[in-house]
């Protein structure tokens, strides 16, 4: 950073010195001296012109090197902090929020050195040098220049910072309302169309955007005053030095050649202070980003009741839960009274309407959310008694919105296991039905997964391939068949069944569409008890086992109710229950 400040000061200092020396050279040349008297100044002008560009290039190299290093270290700290953080911190982050913190927010904090702090440091050094030069030639002019530069370097950035903070606050307030209105239009388009309320919602969205635009205009006013203040202050410095210098010149205390230097040097300070409002805005944005990053960087570490005598079982990968209630900390449970069995060699499907708690249940089974009530056990040990990182090696959870990076296919798969060979990567792709897709890639595993290369269904299969590469004994998959056609979804579920039976892996799969699976089907719903049909013995959470026929009829009625627009409850296909009961 010191090198960047030094090179930046030399670059801007060369620009100011170039203006001052050029003023002296022009005014001195007007007196028609010998060329020898001007030769040194001519060489100096050329040297300063070259130095200005050279030092600016060196300043860019040094400052951006610092910024990139800081950004890389910040992201590394974020990854380390999130990896070691309490599991509720990671699980509580939405996919978009996490990307925003690691991406744009991290860049803003890293860039503050180049775009925020560096301009202020360089401006301070150069302003001090310019004031010293002018004060040496004419003390009163130095006082005038110092006062005007002080206004330009303090009041103008302060106003710009106020504008940036106001704009950020307005954007935060209005973007939430815009997102809520837009999501309401998208999620309830059918209902709004039937009731004739689409135009009303669109008008509300338009009014919100107009209000947002007006609020941003109001927030931008201090920024306009900042630009005006900077220009006015430097203009006042020029006029003030001209008046003071002319007065001294008429009194005979200031030579005409020196008068030109005193008057034109403030003109060069425009470039020095012009960058300060933008720098103040960058500091304000970085401060807001740092406030968002701070809770992640200081997230509490994982706490568990690990005992030295308790270890992750080597041979028993059965994941069970009894009397389980799931929910986010500080909120009511979304599901309760569940008895769940994820058995080695079998596939358990978890189905139900959107928002009924399927993903929350999966997070709880994975140990990423603490149970609200009840207990999850891996083998004979309670999950909270086991070392969390050791649990991760046995239990793999693949989220619905797990990220694919804009890099090669190989690197995206190696995220799961860095030492996997190309043969293992190819085998994982074949296991999830991506053989033909992989064959169509001209660069094979070196293909860049840019937008448009991977469809929604292919993305889900790649995430499943990544999960298989981990080699865990328990796989918890959140909607791996989403965005697949019916035939492809059935083929994928069949492949999971084959994988479970051949390797002994225990699999739990969240699906919207019911599938007959060897481990049974857990039927969740927005109302009523959850039903788990497992190997011919259905059970209602928290109650006695119902008659299989009643389960089938009740499920069919609720499924029909959902299709008809009703609230619905447990969702499952009748053939799932029949398959689980051995009825065909």
C-alpha positions, 0 to 999 in steps of 0.5 A: 500500500505504501508503494501505491501511495508513493507512486500515486503521489509521484504521478499526481505530483508530476502533473502539478509540477508539470503545470507549474513548470510550464507556466514558468517556462511560457512566461519566462520565454515571453521575456526573450531570454537566451535558449540556454536559460530555458533549456533546463526547463524544457528538459524538465517539462519533457521529463515530468510528462514522461514521469506522469505516465510512468508513475501512474502505471506503477501506481496501478500495478501496486494498488491493484496487486494490493486490492487483489491480495486483500480480496483473495484473503477476505474470501479465504477467511469467509470460506474458512469462517463459514466452514467452521461456523455453527451449522445454522449460520450456513444453513440460514443463508439463501443461495443469492445472499451467500453469492452476494457476500462472497462476490460483490460485497467482497469485491467492494471491500477489496476495492476500497483500498484502490477506489477509496483510501488511496485517492485520499492518501495521494491527495493529502500528499500532493495537496501538502506539496502544492500548498508548500510550493505556493506558500514559498513563492507567496505566503498569502496565496498559500493560505488561500490555496490551503483553505480552498483545498481544505473545503474541496477535500472535506465538504465535497467528499462528505456530501458524496458519502451522504448521497451514497448512504442514502442511495444504498438505504433507498435501494435496500428499502425499495428492492424488497418491495419490488421483489415481493410484488414481482414474486407475488405476480409470478407465484400467483399469476393464475389466481390473480388472472382469474380474480382480475387483479393482475393489472392492479398488481402491475400498477402497484409495481409501477408505482413502487418503481416510480417511488424508487426513482424519485427517492434515488433522485432525492438521495442524489442531491447531496452528490450533485452538491458535492460535485458543485462544491469541488468545482467551486472550491478549486475555482475560488482557489484560482481566483483568490491566488490571482487576486493576491498575486496581482496585488503583490505584483503591482506592489513589486514584491512578486516577479511576473514569472512567479505570478504565473506559477502562483496563479496556474498551480491551483488549476492543476489541483482540479485533478487532485480533488476531483476523485475525492467524491467518488472515493468517499462514495466507494468508502460508504459502499464498502462500509455497508458491505463490511457490515454485511460481511462482519457477521459471517467473518465472526460467526460462532464456531461449531459447538457440539457435545462431542465425547472422546468415547463417541465416534462415527460408526464405521459399519452402521450408516442407518439414519433414524429420527424419532419424535422429530420436529423441524424448523428454523431457530426462533420460528415455529416448527414446520413439521413435527412428530416424525419417525424417519428411517433412512436405511442402507441399501434403500431409497426413501422418498420424501414428498409433499406440496411446496413449503411443507418442510421437505428441505427443512427436514433434510437439513435436520437429518443432515445435521445442518439444523438442530432439531426443535424436538426429538433426536436424529441418530446415526447408527447408535449415536445421536448426531449432536454427539458426533464430531460435525466434520466427521459426520460430513464425511458419512452424510452428504447433503445436496441442496436444491440450489447448490452452485455450479461454478463458471469453470470447467466440468472437471473442476466442478466435479472435483469440488466433491473430491479433489483427488478423483481421477478422470475415470471416476468423473466419467463413471459418475457422469454415466451413473446419473445418465449424462453419458450422451450429454458428455459425448456431445461436449467437444472439449470433454471434461475441459468444457467451460460450464458457461450460461447456456451450456447446462440446462436445468435438468442437466444441472441437477444431474451434475449436482447428483454426480458431485454427491456420488463422488463424495463416496458417503454412506448416506446421501440426502438429495433435495429434488434431484429429479426437478426439471426432468421429464417424467421418463428421465425422472423415473430413470434417475430414481431407478439409478438411485435404487440400483446404486443403493442396492449395489453399494449399500448406500442409504438414500433419502430423496425429496421429490414433488412427484411421488415415486415408488421407492424401496425405503418407502415414502414419507408424505408431508403436508400443510395440514394433518399428520405426516404419513410414512409408508415403509415396507408395507407398514404405514405409520402416522407420525404421533399416532397409530398406524392407519389402515392401508386402504385409508391411507390410499384413499386419504392421499388420493383425496388430498392429491385431488384437492390440490389439483383442484386448487385446495389447500391439500395435505400429504401428497403421494401417488396411490401407486406408491402406497400400493407398491409399498404394500406389495399390491402391484 
